[in-house]
């Protein structure tokens, strides 16, 4: 059991170390609206079924323009479905994850670099 836990932790850390900046994938549903040395503002507009590969975000502010459901999966395989509501704003800790839109959604993501 201890070996299994060690392997899971190693895989999680390994995946986190090699997670990419989401913009390096060139997915059509993410665009940079503005960027400087302190923040990056992303417009995330996936259609139902669109997937984003494993990537990382620093601390972020999330604003929901058009709500819907999204499935996020962490490097350890844990998956959750979240229903986002239009007008909702949230502060999020740094995260490495992949996602799949279960509905058409529209989000503004402000990544805090410093």
Jmol script that loads the backbone (N, CA, C; Angstrom):
load data "model"
ATOM      1  N   UNK A   1       0.824  -1.196   0.000  1.00  0.00           N
ATOM      2  CA  UNK A   1       0.000   0.000   0.000  1.00  0.00           C
ATOM      3  C   UNK A   1       0.864   1.254   0.000  1.00  0.00           C
ATOM      4  N   UNK A   2       1.944   1.226   0.785  1.00  0.00           N
ATOM      5  CA  UNK A   2       2.840   2.373   0.845  1.00  0.00           C
ATOM      6  C   UNK A   2       3.489   2.621  -0.521  1.00  0.00           C
ATOM      7  N   UNK A   3       3.833   1.543  -1.237  1.00  0.00           N
ATOM      8  CA  UNK A   3       4.427   1.669  -2.563  1.00  0.00           C
ATOM      9  C   UNK A   3       3.445   2.299  -3.533  1.00  0.00           C
ATOM     10  N   UNK A   4       2.181   1.898  -3.475  1.00  0.00           N
ATOM     11  CA  UNK A   4       1.153   2.454  -4.352  1.00  0.00           C
ATOM     12  C   UNK A   4       0.984   3.955  -4.108  1.00  0.00           C
ATOM     13  N   UNK A   5       0.994   4.351  -2.855  1.00  0.00           N
ATOM     14  CA  UNK A   5       0.875   5.771  -2.520  1.00  0.00           C
ATOM     15  C   UNK A   5       2.079   6.552  -3.045  1.00  0.00           C
ATOM     16  N   UNK A   6       3.264   5.984  -2.929  1.00  0.00           N
ATOM     17  CA  UNK A   6       4.482   6.630  -3.423  1.00  0.00           C
ATOM     18  C   UNK A   6       4.427   6.794  -4.937  1.00  0.00           C
ATOM     19  N   UNK A   7       3.975   5.758  -5.634  1.00  0.00           N
ATOM     20  CA  UNK A   7       3.858   5.833  -7.095  1.00  0.00           C
ATOM     21  C   UNK A   7       2.857   6.904  -7.501  1.00  0.00           C
ATOM     22  N   UNK A   8       1.710   6.953  -6.826  1.00  0.00           N
ATOM     23  CA  UNK A   8       0.678   7.956  -7.148  1.00  0.00           C
ATOM     24  C   UNK A   8       1.209   9.364  -6.929  1.00  0.00           C
ATOM     25  N   UNK A   9       1.919   9.580  -5.820  1.00  0.00           N
ATOM     26  CA  UNK A   9       2.486  10.897  -5.534  1.00  0.00           C
ATOM     27  C   UNK A   9       3.536  11.271  -6.572  1.00  0.00           C
ATOM     28  N   UNK A  10       4.379  10.334  -6.948  1.00  0.00           N
ATOM     29  CA  UNK A  10       5.413  10.584  -7.955  1.00  0.00           C
ATOM     30  C   UNK A  10       4.786  10.959  -9.294  1.00  0.00           C
ATOM     31  N   UNK A  11       3.759  10.232  -9.710  1.00  0.00           N
ATOM     32  CA  UNK A  11       3.080  10.540 -10.968  1.00  0.00           C
ATOM     33  C   UNK A  11       2.435  11.914 -10.936  1.00  0.00           C
ATOM     34  N   UNK A  12       1.829  12.255  -9.813  1.00  0.00           N
ATOM     35  CA  UNK A  12       1.202  13.561  -9.671  1.00  0.00           C
ATOM     36  C   UNK A  12       2.240  14.673  -9.792  1.00  0.00           C
ATOM     37  N   UNK A  13       3.355  14.534  -9.095  1.00  0.00           N
ATOM     38  CA  UNK A  13       4.410  15.543  -9.145  1.00  0.00           C
ATOM     39  C   UNK A  13       5.036  15.612 -10.530  1.00  0.00           C
ATOM     40  N   UNK A  14       5.252  14.457 -11.163  1.00  0.00           N
ATOM     41  CA  UNK A  14       5.844  14.403 -12.498  1.00  0.00           C
ATOM     42  C   UNK A  14       4.940  15.122 -13.495  1.00  0.00           C
ATOM     43  N   UNK A  15       3.641  14.850 -13.454  1.00  0.00           N
ATOM     44  CA  UNK A  15       2.686  15.490 -14.358  1.00  0.00           C
ATOM     45  C   UNK A  15       2.648  16.981 -14.113  1.00  0.00           C
ATOM     46  N   UNK A  16       2.655  17.398 -12.849  1.00  0.00           N
ATOM     47  CA  UNK A  16       2.612  18.822 -12.517  1.00  0.00           C
ATOM     48  C   UNK A  16       3.844  19.550 -13.032  1.00  0.00           C
ATOM     49  N   UNK A  17       4.999  18.923 -12.941  1.00  0.00           N
ATOM     50  CA  UNK A  17       6.225  19.560 -13.386  1.00  0.00           C
ATOM     51  C   UNK A  17       6.229  19.805 -14.888  1.00  0.00           C
ATOM     52  N   UNK A  18       5.576  18.920 -15.639  1.00  0.00           N
ATOM     53  CA  UNK A  18       5.618  19.011 -17.084  1.00  0.00           C
ATOM     54  C   UNK A  18       4.328  19.548 -17.691  1.00  0.00           C
ATOM     55  N   UNK A  19       3.429  20.027 -16.874  1.00  0.00           N
ATOM     56  CA  UNK A  19       2.202  20.619 -17.393  1.00  0.00           C
ATOM     57  C   UNK A  19       2.556  21.872 -18.186  1.00  0.00           C
ATOM     58  N   UNK A  20       1.841  22.077 -19.246  1.00  0.00           N
ATOM     59  CA  UNK A  20       2.133  23.167 -20.165  1.00  0.00           C
ATOM     60  C   UNK A  20       1.278  24.398 -19.894  1.00  0.00           C
ATOM     61  N   UNK A  21       1.766  25.497 -20.391  1.00  0.00           N
ATOM     62  CA  UNK A  21       0.965  26.705 -20.483  1.00  0.00           C
ATOM     63  C   UNK A  21      -0.163  26.379 -21.461  1.00  0.00           C
ATOM     64  N   UNK A  22      -1.373  26.636 -21.093  1.00  0.00           N
ATOM     65  CA  UNK A  22      -2.529  26.269 -21.906  1.00  0.00           C
ATOM     66  C   UNK A  22      -2.457  26.860 -23.312  1.00  0.00           C
ATOM     67  N   UNK A  23      -1.826  28.000 -23.488  1.00  0.00           N
ATOM     68  CA  UNK A  23      -1.760  28.633 -24.803  1.00  0.00           C
ATOM     69  C   UNK A  23      -0.835  27.897 -25.772  1.00  0.00           C
ATOM     70  N   UNK A  24       0.038  27.043 -25.271  1.00  0.00           N
ATOM     71  CA  UNK A  24       0.961  26.302 -26.137  1.00  0.00           C
ATOM     72  C   UNK A  24       0.261  25.207 -26.927  1.00  0.00           C
ATOM     73  N   UNK A  25      -0.968  24.872 -26.563  1.00  0.00           N
ATOM     74  CA  UNK A  25      -1.697  23.827 -27.280  1.00  0.00           C
ATOM     75  C   UNK A  25      -2.403  24.346 -28.526  1.00  0.00           C
ATOM     76  N   UNK A  26      -2.632  25.656 -28.603  1.00  0.00           N
ATOM     77  CA  UNK A  26      -3.298  26.215 -29.763  1.00  0.00           C
ATOM     78  C   UNK A  26      -4.764  25.810 -29.901  1.00  0.00           C
ATOM     79  N   UNK A  27      -5.435  25.540 -28.781  1.00  0.00           N
ATOM     80  CA  UNK A  27      -6.849  25.173 -28.861  1.00  0.00           C
ATOM     81  C   UNK A  27      -7.679  26.385 -29.263  1.00  0.00           C
ATOM     82  N   UNK A  28      -8.704  26.150 -30.065  1.00  0.00           N
ATOM     83  CA  UNK A  28      -9.494  27.239 -30.646  1.00  0.00           C
ATOM     84  C   UNK A  28     -10.373  27.960 -29.639  1.00  0.00           C
ATOM     85  N   UNK A  29     -10.633  27.352 -28.494  1.00  0.00           N
ATOM     86  CA  UNK A  29     -11.583  27.941 -27.550  1.00  0.00           C
ATOM     87  C   UNK A  29     -10.937  28.764 -26.429  1.00  0.00           C
ATOM     88  N   UNK A  30      -9.641  29.075 -26.568  1.00  0.00           N
ATOM     89  CA  UNK A  30      -8.967  29.927 -25.580  1.00  0.00           C
ATOM     90  C   UNK A  30      -8.181  30.999 -26.321  1.00  0.00           C
ATOM     91  N   UNK A  31      -8.431  32.249 -25.959  1.00  0.00           N
ATOM     92  CA  UNK A  31      -7.738  33.367 -26.585  1.00  0.00           C
ATOM     93  C   UNK A  31      -7.203  34.311 -25.500  1.00  0.00           C
ATOM     94  N   UNK A  32      -6.040  34.890 -25.752  1.00  0.00           N
ATOM     95  CA  UNK A  32      -5.484  35.893 -24.849  1.00  0.00           C
ATOM     96  C   UNK A  32      -6.083  37.245 -25.221  1.00  0.00           C
ATOM     97  N   UNK A  33      -6.741  37.880 -24.260  1.00  0.00           N
ATOM     98  CA  UNK A  33      -7.323  39.207 -24.483  1.00  0.00           C
ATOM     99  C   UNK A  33      -6.342  40.321 -24.146  1.00  0.00           C
ATOM    100  N   UNK A  34      -5.523  40.093 -23.123  1.00  0.00           N
ATOM    101  CA  UNK A  34      -4.534  41.092 -22.691  1.00  0.00           C
ATOM    102  C   UNK A  34      -3.490  40.385 -21.844  1.00  0.00           C
ATOM    103  N   UNK A  35      -2.273  40.943 -21.849  1.00  0.00           N
ATOM    104  CA  UNK A  35      -1.215  40.349 -21.026  1.00  0.00           C
ATOM    105  C   UNK A  35      -0.130  41.379 -20.766  1.00  0.00           C
ATOM    106  N   UNK A  36       0.375  41.359 -19.532  1.00  0.00           N
ATOM    107  CA  UNK A  36       1.561  42.123 -19.186  1.00  0.00           C
ATOM    108  C   UNK A  36       2.369  41.289 -18.200  1.00  0.00           C
ATOM    109  N   UNK A  37       3.312  41.902 -17.493  1.00  0.00           N
ATOM    110  CA  UNK A  37       4.159  41.130 -16.581  1.00  0.00           C
ATOM    111  C   UNK A  37       3.453  40.732 -15.287  1.00  0.00           C
ATOM    112  N   UNK A  38       2.244  41.261 -15.038  1.00  0.00           N
ATOM    113  CA  UNK A  38       1.517  40.948 -13.800  1.00  0.00           C
ATOM    114  C   UNK A  38       0.310  40.038 -13.992  1.00  0.00           C
ATOM    115  N   UNK A  39      -0.387  40.169 -15.120  1.00  0.00           N
ATOM    116  CA  UNK A  39      -1.614  39.384 -15.354  1.00  0.00           C
ATOM    117  C   UNK A  39      -1.712  38.949 -16.807  1.00  0.00           C
ATOM    118  N   UNK A  40      -2.526  37.914 -17.018  1.00  0.00           N
ATOM    119  CA  UNK A  40      -2.922  37.504 -18.360  1.00  0.00           C
ATOM    120  C   UNK A  40      -4.417  37.275 -18.317  1.00  0.00           C
ATOM    121  N   UNK A  41      -5.147  37.856 -19.273  1.00  0.00           N
ATOM    122  CA  UNK A  41      -6.597  37.725 -19.331  1.00  0.00           C
ATOM    123  C   UNK A  41      -6.927  36.799 -20.495  1.00  0.00           C
ATOM    124  N   UNK A  42      -7.623  35.696 -20.163  1.00  0.00           N
ATOM    125  CA  UNK A  42      -8.010  34.703 -21.161  1.00  0.00           C
ATOM    126  C   UNK A  42      -9.514  34.702 -21.373  1.00  0.00           C
ATOM    127  N   UNK A  43      -9.927  34.456 -22.608  1.00  0.00           N
ATOM    128  CA  UNK A  43     -11.345  34.272 -22.927  1.00  0.00           C
ATOM    129  C   UNK A  43     -11.506  32.800 -23.279  1.00  0.00           C
ATOM    130  N   UNK A  44     -12.252  32.086 -22.475  1.00  0.00           N
ATOM    131  CA  UNK A  44     -12.429  30.633 -22.586  1.00  0.00           C
ATOM    132  C   UNK A  44     -13.855  30.371 -23.045  1.00  0.00           C
ATOM    133  N   UNK A  45     -14.020  29.908 -24.298  1.00  0.00           N
ATOM    134  CA  UNK A  45     -15.352  29.749 -24.892  1.00  0.00           C
ATOM    135  C   UNK A  45     -15.526  28.374 -25.535  1.00  0.00           C
ATOM    136  N   UNK A  46     -15.391  27.304 -24.764  1.00  0.00           N
ATOM    137  CA  UNK A  46     -15.548  25.984 -25.373  1.00  0.00           C
ATOM    138  C   UNK A  46     -17.014  25.675 -25.689  1.00  0.00           C
ATOM    139  N   UNK A  47     -17.197  24.895 -26.744  1.00  0.00           N
ATOM    140  CA  UNK A  47     -18.510  24.341 -27.059  1.00  0.00           C
ATOM    141  C   UNK A  47     -18.610  22.984 -26.382  1.00  0.00           C
ATOM    142  N   UNK A  48     -19.812  22.508 -26.223  1.00  0.00           N
ATOM    143  CA  UNK A  48     -20.038  21.198 -25.611  1.00  0.00           C
ATOM    144  C   UNK A  48     -19.150  20.162 -26.299  1.00  0.00           C
ATOM    145  N   UNK A  49     -18.391  19.418 -25.482  1.00  0.00           N
ATOM    146  CA  UNK A  49     -17.515  18.374 -25.995  1.00  0.00           C
ATOM    147  C   UNK A  49     -16.075  18.807 -26.206  1.00  0.00           C
ATOM    148  N   UNK A  50     -15.797  20.117 -26.234  1.00  0.00           N
ATOM    149  CA  UNK A  50     -14.416  20.588 -26.392  1.00  0.00           C
ATOM    150  C   UNK A  50     -13.597  20.197 -25.171  1.00  0.00           C
ATOM    151  N   UNK A  51     -12.368  19.763 -25.421  1.00  0.00           N
ATOM    152  CA  UNK A  51     -11.465  19.344 -24.343  1.00  0.00           C
ATOM    153  C   UNK A  51     -10.202  20.197 -24.380  1.00  0.00           C
ATOM    154  N   UNK A  52      -9.633  20.410 -23.202  1.00  0.00           N
ATOM    155  CA  UNK A  52      -8.365  21.107 -23.070  1.00  0.00           C
ATOM    156  C   UNK A  52      -7.398  20.151 -22.380  1.00  0.00           C
ATOM    157  N   UNK A  53      -6.227  19.885 -22.989  1.00  0.00           N
ATOM    158  CA  UNK A  53      -5.256  18.962 -22.376  1.00  0.00           C
ATOM    159  C   UNK A  53      -4.746  19.471 -21.030  1.00  0.00           C
ATOM    160  N   UNK A  54      -3.999  18.629 -20.343  1.00  0.00           N
ATOM    161  CA  UNK A  54      -3.444  18.980 -19.031  1.00  0.00           C
ATOM    162  C   UNK A  54      -2.606  20.250 -19.151  1.00  0.00           C
ATOM    163  N   UNK A  55      -2.908  21.207 -18.267  1.00  0.00           N
ATOM    164  CA  UNK A  55      -2.220  22.490 -18.249  1.00  0.00           C
ATOM    165  C   UNK A  55      -2.287  23.057 -16.839  1.00  0.00           C
ATOM    166  N   UNK A  56      -1.568  24.147 -16.613  1.00  0.00           N
ATOM    167  CA  UNK A  56      -1.529  24.758 -15.285  1.00  0.00           C
ATOM    168  C   UNK A  56      -1.955  26.211 -15.342  1.00  0.00           C
ATOM    169  N   UNK A  57      -2.516  26.677 -14.227  1.00  0.00           N
ATOM    170  CA  UNK A  57      -2.839  28.085 -14.034  1.00  0.00           C
ATOM    171  C   UNK A  57      -2.225  28.532 -12.711  1.00  0.00           C
ATOM    172  N   UNK A  58      -1.731  29.771 -12.644  1.00  0.00           N
ATOM    173  CA  UNK A  58      -1.365  30.332 -11.337  1.00  0.00           C
ATOM    174  C   UNK A  58      -2.666  30.717 -10.624  1.00  0.00           C
ATOM    175  N   UNK A  59      -2.590  31.501  -9.570  1.00  0.00           N
ATOM    176  CA  UNK A  59      -3.819  32.013  -8.945  1.00  0.00           C
ATOM    177  C   UNK A  59      -4.626  32.743 -10.009  1.00  0.00           C
ATOM    178  N   UNK A  60      -5.957  32.567  -9.980  1.00  0.00           N
ATOM    179  CA  UNK A  60      -6.803  33.183 -10.997  1.00  0.00           C
ATOM    180  C   UNK A  60      -8.067  33.788 -10.396  1.00  0.00           C
ATOM    181  N   UNK A  61      -8.616  34.722 -11.165  1.00  0.00           N
ATOM    182  CA  UNK A  61      -9.956  35.237 -10.926  1.00  0.00           C
ATOM    183  C   UNK A  61     -10.772  34.749 -12.111  1.00  0.00           C
ATOM    184  N   UNK A  62     -11.900  34.118 -11.829  1.00  0.00           N
ATOM    185  CA  UNK A  62     -12.759  33.549 -12.865  1.00  0.00           C
ATOM    186  C   UNK A  62     -14.091  34.293 -12.873  1.00  0.00           C
ATOM    187  N   UNK A  63     -14.513  34.767 -14.051  1.00  0.00           N
ATOM    188  CA  UNK A  63     -15.821  35.414 -14.203  1.00  0.00           C
ATOM    189  C   UNK A  63     -16.608  34.652 -15.258  1.00  0.00           C
ATOM    190  N   UNK A  64     -17.813  34.227 -14.900  1.00  0.00           N
ATOM    191  CA  UNK A  64     -18.650  33.432 -15.794  1.00  0.00           C
ATOM    192  C   UNK A  64     -19.584  34.353 -16.574  1.00  0.00           C
ATOM    193  N   UNK A  65     -19.404  34.409 -17.894  1.00  0.00           N
ATOM    194  CA  UNK A  65     -20.265  35.198 -18.775  1.00  0.00           C
ATOM    195  C   UNK A  65     -21.508  34.379 -19.116  1.00  0.00           C
ATOM    196  N   UNK A  66     -21.295  33.125 -19.543  1.00  0.00           N
ATOM    197  CA  UNK A  66     -22.390  32.196 -19.857  1.00  0.00           C
ATOM    198  C   UNK A  66     -22.109  30.897 -19.115  1.00  0.00           C
ATOM    199  N   UNK A  67     -23.012  30.516 -18.256  1.00  0.00           N
ATOM    200  CA  UNK A  67     -22.817  29.344 -17.417  1.00  0.00           C
ATOM    201  C   UNK A  67     -23.061  28.027 -18.124  1.00  0.00           C
ATOM    202  N   UNK A  68     -22.741  26.973 -17.410  1.00  0.00           N
ATOM    203  CA  UNK A  68     -22.919  25.609 -17.893  1.00  0.00           C
ATOM    204  C   UNK A  68     -22.053  24.672 -17.075  1.00  0.00           C
ATOM    205  N   UNK A  69     -22.045  23.417 -17.477  1.00  0.00           N
ATOM    206  CA  UNK A  69     -21.273  22.412 -16.743  1.00  0.00           C
ATOM    207  C   UNK A  69     -19.932  22.163 -17.416  1.00  0.00           C
ATOM    208  N   UNK A  70     -18.920  21.899 -16.557  1.00  0.00           N
ATOM    209  CA  UNK A  70     -17.582  21.571 -17.027  1.00  0.00           C
ATOM    210  C   UNK A  70     -17.013  20.459 -16.150  1.00  0.00           C
ATOM    211  N   UNK A  71     -16.329  19.510 -16.774  1.00  0.00           N
ATOM    212  CA  UNK A  71     -15.657  18.431 -16.033  1.00  0.00           C
ATOM    213  C   UNK A  71     -14.171  18.769 -15.982  1.00  0.00           C
ATOM    214  N   UNK A  72     -13.611  18.803 -14.770  1.00  0.00           N
ATOM    215  CA  UNK A  72     -12.179  19.008 -14.603  1.00  0.00           C
ATOM    216  C   UNK A  72     -11.567  17.742 -14.024  1.00  0.00           C
ATOM    217  N   UNK A  73     -10.372  17.423 -14.506  1.00  0.00           N
ATOM    218  CA  UNK A  73      -9.664  16.227 -14.041  1.00  0.00           C
ATOM    219  C   UNK A  73      -8.279  16.638 -13.581  1.00  0.00           C
ATOM    220  N   UNK A  74      -7.948  16.258 -12.363  1.00  0.00           N
ATOM    221  CA  UNK A  74      -6.636  16.556 -11.773  1.00  0.00           C
ATOM    222  C   UNK A  74      -5.627  15.499 -12.211  1.00  0.00           C
ATOM    223  N   UNK A  75      -4.329  15.760 -12.051  1.00  0.00           N
ATOM    224  CA  UNK A  75      -3.301  14.802 -12.461  1.00  0.00           C
ATOM    225  C   UNK A  75      -3.436  13.427 -11.797  1.00  0.00           C
ATOM    226  N   UNK A  76      -4.044  13.359 -10.607  1.00  0.00           N
ATOM    227  CA  UNK A  76      -4.200  12.064  -9.939  1.00  0.00           C
ATOM    228  C   UNK A  76      -5.406  11.289 -10.452  1.00  0.00           C
ATOM    229  N   UNK A  77      -6.128  11.851 -11.444  1.00  0.00           N
ATOM    230  CA  UNK A  77      -7.287  11.171 -12.020  1.00  0.00           C
ATOM    231  C   UNK A  77      -8.613  11.563 -11.392  1.00  0.00           C
ATOM    232  N   UNK A  78      -8.578  12.323 -10.303  1.00  0.00           N
ATOM    233  CA  UNK A  78      -9.803  12.778  -9.661  1.00  0.00           C
ATOM    234  C   UNK A  78     -10.545  13.702 -10.617  1.00  0.00           C
ATOM    235  N   UNK A  79     -11.832  13.440 -10.805  1.00  0.00           N
ATOM    236  CA  UNK A  79     -12.632  14.212 -11.743  1.00  0.00           C
ATOM    237  C   UNK A  79     -13.856  14.773 -11.037  1.00  0.00           C
ATOM    238  N   UNK A  80     -14.186  16.037 -11.342  1.00  0.00           N
ATOM    239  CA  UNK A  80     -15.389  16.649 -10.777  1.00  0.00           C
ATOM    240  C   UNK A  80     -16.147  17.385 -11.883  1.00  0.00           C
ATOM    241  N   UNK A  81     -17.462  17.435 -11.725  1.00  0.00           N
ATOM    242  CA  UNK A  81     -18.304  18.209 -12.630  1.00  0.00           C
ATOM    243  C   UNK A  81     -18.809  19.406 -11.832  1.00  0.00           C
ATOM    244  N   UNK A  82     -18.609  20.596 -12.400  1.00  0.00           N
ATOM    245  CA  UNK A  82     -19.014  21.839 -11.743  1.00  0.00           C
ATOM    246  C   UNK A  82     -20.023  22.546 -12.632  1.00  0.00           C
ATOM    247  N   UNK A  83     -21.087  23.054 -12.021  1.00  0.00           N
ATOM    248  CA  UNK A  83     -22.031  23.878 -12.765  1.00  0.00           C
ATOM    249  C   UNK A  83     -21.724  25.331 -12.476  1.00  0.00           C
ATOM    250  N   UNK A  84     -21.333  26.046 -13.515  1.00  0.00           N
ATOM    251  CA  UNK A  84     -21.004  27.461 -13.407  1.00  0.00           C
ATOM    252  C   UNK A  84     -22.243  28.286 -13.726  1.00  0.00           C
ATOM    253  N   UNK A  85     -22.477  29.334 -12.967  1.00  0.00           N
ATOM    254  CA  UNK A  85     -23.645  30.202 -13.137  1.00  0.00           C
ATOM    255  C   UNK A  85     -23.219  31.542 -13.715  1.00  0.00           C
ATOM    256  N   UNK A  86     -23.974  32.068 -14.678  1.00  0.00           N
ATOM    257  CA  UNK A  86     -23.684  33.372 -15.270  1.00  0.00           C
ATOM    258  C   UNK A  86     -23.605  34.433 -14.171  1.00  0.00           C
ATOM    259  N   UNK A  87     -22.581  35.273 -14.241  1.00  0.00           N
ATOM    260  CA  UNK A  87     -22.384  36.328 -13.253  1.00  0.00           C
ATOM    261  C   UNK A  87     -21.539  35.903 -12.062  1.00  0.00           C
ATOM    262  N   UNK A  88     -21.279  34.617 -11.925  1.00  0.00           N
ATOM    263  CA  UNK A  88     -20.482  34.097 -10.808  1.00  0.00           C
ATOM    264  C   UNK A  88     -19.033  34.549 -10.963  1.00  0.00           C
ATOM    265  N   UNK A  89     -18.426  34.948  -9.861  1.00  0.00           N
ATOM    266  CA  UNK A  89     -17.011  35.294  -9.821  1.00  0.00           C
ATOM    267  C   UNK A  89     -16.368  34.484  -8.708  1.00  0.00           C
ATOM    268  N   UNK A  90     -15.183  33.938  -8.981  1.00  0.00           N
ATOM    269  CA  UNK A  90     -14.505  33.183  -7.933  1.00  0.00           C
ATOM    270  C   UNK A  90     -12.999  33.401  -8.014  1.00  0.00           C
ATOM    271  N   UNK A  91     -12.355  33.243  -6.869  1.00  0.00           N
ATOM    272  CA  UNK A  91     -10.908  33.305  -6.751  1.00  0.00           C
ATOM    273  C   UNK A  91     -10.426  31.865  -6.659  1.00  0.00           C
ATOM    274  N   UNK A  92      -9.443  31.517  -7.450  1.00  0.00           N
ATOM    275  CA  UNK A  92      -8.983  30.130  -7.484  1.00  0.00           C
ATOM    276  C   UNK A  92      -7.492  30.033  -7.218  1.00  0.00           C
ATOM    277  N   UNK A  93      -7.143  29.006  -6.465  1.00  0.00           N
ATOM    278  CA  UNK A  93      -5.742  28.716  -6.167  1.00  0.00           C
ATOM    279  C   UNK A  93      -5.060  28.143  -7.418  1.00  0.00           C
ATOM    280  N   UNK A  94      -3.732  28.140  -7.452  1.00  0.00           N
ATOM    281  CA  UNK A  94      -3.033  27.526  -8.587  1.00  0.00           C
ATOM    282  C   UNK A  94      -3.491  26.076  -8.774  1.00  0.00           C
ATOM    283  N   UNK A  95      -3.553  25.640 -10.032  1.00  0.00           N
ATOM    284  CA  UNK A  95      -4.051  24.299 -10.310  1.00  0.00           C
ATOM    285  C   UNK A  95      -3.441  23.758 -11.596  1.00  0.00           C
ATOM    286  N   UNK A  96      -3.273  22.449 -11.634  1.00  0.00           N
ATOM    287  CA  UNK A  96      -2.926  21.719 -12.848  1.00  0.00           C
ATOM    288  C   UNK A  96      -4.096  20.788 -13.113  1.00  0.00           C
ATOM    289  N   UNK A  97      -4.645  20.846 -14.323  1.00  0.00           N
ATOM    290  CA  UNK A  97      -5.829  20.053 -14.635  1.00  0.00           C
ATOM    291  C   UNK A  97      -6.044  19.964 -16.142  1.00  0.00           C
ATOM    292  N   UNK A  98      -6.969  19.099 -16.554  1.00  0.00           N
ATOM    293  CA  UNK A  98      -7.509  19.102 -17.911  1.00  0.00           C
ATOM    294  C   UNK A  98      -8.996  19.356 -17.748  1.00  0.00           C
ATOM    295  N   UNK A  99      -9.664  19.721 -18.839  1.00  0.00           N
ATOM    296  CA  UNK A  99     -11.103  19.942 -18.718  1.00  0.00           C
ATOM    297  C   UNK A  99     -11.845  19.556 -19.984  1.00  0.00           C
ATOM    298  N   UNK A 100     -13.150  19.353 -19.810  1.00  0.00           N
ATOM    299  CA  UNK A 100     -14.057  19.059 -20.911  1.00  0.00           C
ATOM    300  C   UNK A 100     -15.351  19.829 -20.672  1.00  0.00           C
ATOM    301  N   UNK A 101     -15.771  20.599 -21.672  1.00  0.00           N
ATOM    302  CA  UNK A 101     -17.023  21.342 -21.563  1.00  0.00           C
ATOM    303  C   UNK A 101     -18.187  20.381 -21.768  1.00  0.00           C
ATOM    304  N   UNK A 102     -19.103  20.363 -20.825  1.00  0.00           N
ATOM    305  CA  UNK A 102     -20.305  19.537 -20.937  1.00  0.00           C
ATOM    306  C   UNK A 102     -21.463  20.350 -21.503  1.00  0.00           C
ATOM    307  N   UNK A 103     -21.273  21.672 -21.577  1.00  0.00           N
ATOM    308  CA  UNK A 103     -22.210  22.618 -22.183  1.00  0.00           C
ATOM    309  C   UNK A 103     -21.376  23.685 -22.892  1.00  0.00           C
ATOM    310  N   UNK A 104     -22.007  24.514 -23.708  1.00  0.00           N
ATOM    311  CA  UNK A 104     -21.338  25.688 -24.258  1.00  0.00           C
ATOM    312  C   UNK A 104     -21.197  26.692 -23.111  1.00  0.00           C
ATOM    313  N   UNK A 105     -19.974  27.140 -22.843  1.00  0.00           N
ATOM    314  CA  UNK A 105     -19.758  28.091 -21.756  1.00  0.00           C
ATOM    315  C   UNK A 105     -18.889  29.245 -22.233  1.00  0.00           C
ATOM    316  N   UNK A 106     -18.865  30.314 -21.458  1.00  0.00           N
ATOM    317  CA  UNK A 106     -18.085  31.507 -21.795  1.00  0.00           C
ATOM    318  C   UNK A 106     -17.542  32.073 -20.485  1.00  0.00           C
ATOM    319  N   UNK A 107     -16.212  32.059 -20.340  1.00  0.00           N
ATOM    320  CA  UNK A 107     -15.563  32.513 -19.112  1.00  0.00           C
ATOM    321  C   UNK A 107     -14.462  33.521 -19.422  1.00  0.00           C
ATOM    322  N   UNK A 108     -14.250  34.421 -18.500  1.00  0.00           N
ATOM    323  CA  UNK A 108     -13.072  35.280 -18.500  1.00  0.00           C
ATOM    324  C   UNK A 108     -12.193  34.804 -17.349  1.00  0.00           C
ATOM    325  N   UNK A 109     -10.945  34.489 -17.658  1.00  0.00           N
ATOM    326  CA  UNK A 109      -9.997  34.006 -16.654  1.00  0.00           C
ATOM    327  C   UNK A 109      -8.867  35.017 -16.556  1.00  0.00           C
ATOM    328  N   UNK A 110      -8.647  35.554 -15.371  1.00  0.00           N
ATOM    329  CA  UNK A 110      -7.541  36.494 -15.147  1.00  0.00           C
ATOM    330  C   UNK A 110      -6.497  35.751 -14.320  1.00  0.00           C
ATOM    331  N   UNK A 111      -5.355  35.463 -14.954  1.00  0.00           N
ATOM    332  CA  UNK A 111      -4.269  34.776 -14.268  1.00  0.00           C
ATOM    333  C   UNK A 111      -3.354  35.807 -13.630  1.00  0.00           C
ATOM    334  N   UNK A 112      -3.065  35.616 -12.339  1.00  0.00           N
ATOM    335  CA  UNK A 112      -2.194  36.526 -11.591  1.00  0.00           C
ATOM    336  C   UNK A 112      -0.777  35.980 -11.632  1.00  0.00           C
ATOM    337  N   UNK A 113       0.118  36.682 -12.283  1.00  0.00           N
ATOM    338  CA  UNK A 113       1.491  36.195 -12.446  1.00  0.00           C
ATOM    339  C   UNK A 113       2.359  36.459 -11.231  1.00  0.00           C
ATOM    340  N   UNK A 114       2.081  37.541 -10.504  1.00  0.00           N
ATOM    341  CA  UNK A 114       2.923  37.888  -9.354  1.00  0.00           C
ATOM    342  C   UNK A 114       2.083  38.034  -8.122  1.00  0.00           C
TER     343      UNK A 114
END
end "model"
wireframe off; spacefill off
backbone 0.3
color backbone group
